Amino acid sequence: MAENPRRKPLDIWLTIASVVVGIVFFWLPKNQSVLIFSLVSMFVLSLHPVWNLWWIEKSLMRRFAALSILVCVVIAFGFLAWPSHVQAPLIVSGVTGNNKPGADIHGIKWQSYYSELRITFMNPTEDDYKNLDVSVFIPNLAVMGIAETTNLPNVLFGRVSMFGSRSPGMILWSANEPYRIRADVLPRRGRFQMVFALAALKENLAELDLSSETASDFSFLFDEKRAASDVTVTGQYQIGSEIRKVSEKLLSGK
């Protein structure tokens, strides 16, 4: 009597389970942990059905050949689906602007000699970026105030030598010094933005007579406002266990 070629119920259920794992993986966020778990699950669940396939089980050579093909398919699938960190950039953009004197810009009281710089950090991927830590260097302009325009939790910023302040109206009055920005997590498809109030300090501050000026009006200390240019952003962030570097130049030649 011919051997019944029908597949065993266990093999059918394992095959279904393997397909389900593949479908679930398609809908889950793509990261290394999810992919590795899915690949291992698909291999383990497919191993028994492939090994005992009615035509393959008749020959040990066919079994090992089928097993080799299964391994190659799983590896190829993992290679194609593996999250590419090369294609997971931190997008940094900058834009200048102007505001009316007296306006309250996220806690900064705007002055006539202030110019505006906004820097946006964006995560375009399906993975969270962690431990974002960057320095912003704005040449030849004093930072009069910094504020976050978005509501991302746990964002710290300030002069490198006085890091950690969240006071948006804090008078910093320091040109040519980097400012540090740190975020614990920049979530997938997330963004946050910082606004800088900038002013051009006069070069001859030491020669100015400060005794005749009122303490509430500091405009005599500054030149005409000018826009930021050649801003550099350097630092790092983390994807999974990998540390990625940041090195961007914004508003070149403006």
ABEGO torsion letter per residue (X at the ends): XBBBABBBAAAAAAAAAAAAAAAAAAABBBBAAAAAAAAAAAAAAAAAAAAABAAAAABAAAAAAAAAAAAAAAAAAAAAABBBAAABBBBBBBBBBBBBBGBBBGGBBBBAABBBBBBBBBBABABBBBGBBBBBBBBGBBBABBBBABABBGBBBEBAAABGBABAABBAGBBGBBBBBBBABBBBGBBBBBBBBBBBBBAAAAABBAAABBAABAAAABBBBBBBBGBBBBEBBBBEABBBBBBBBBGBGX
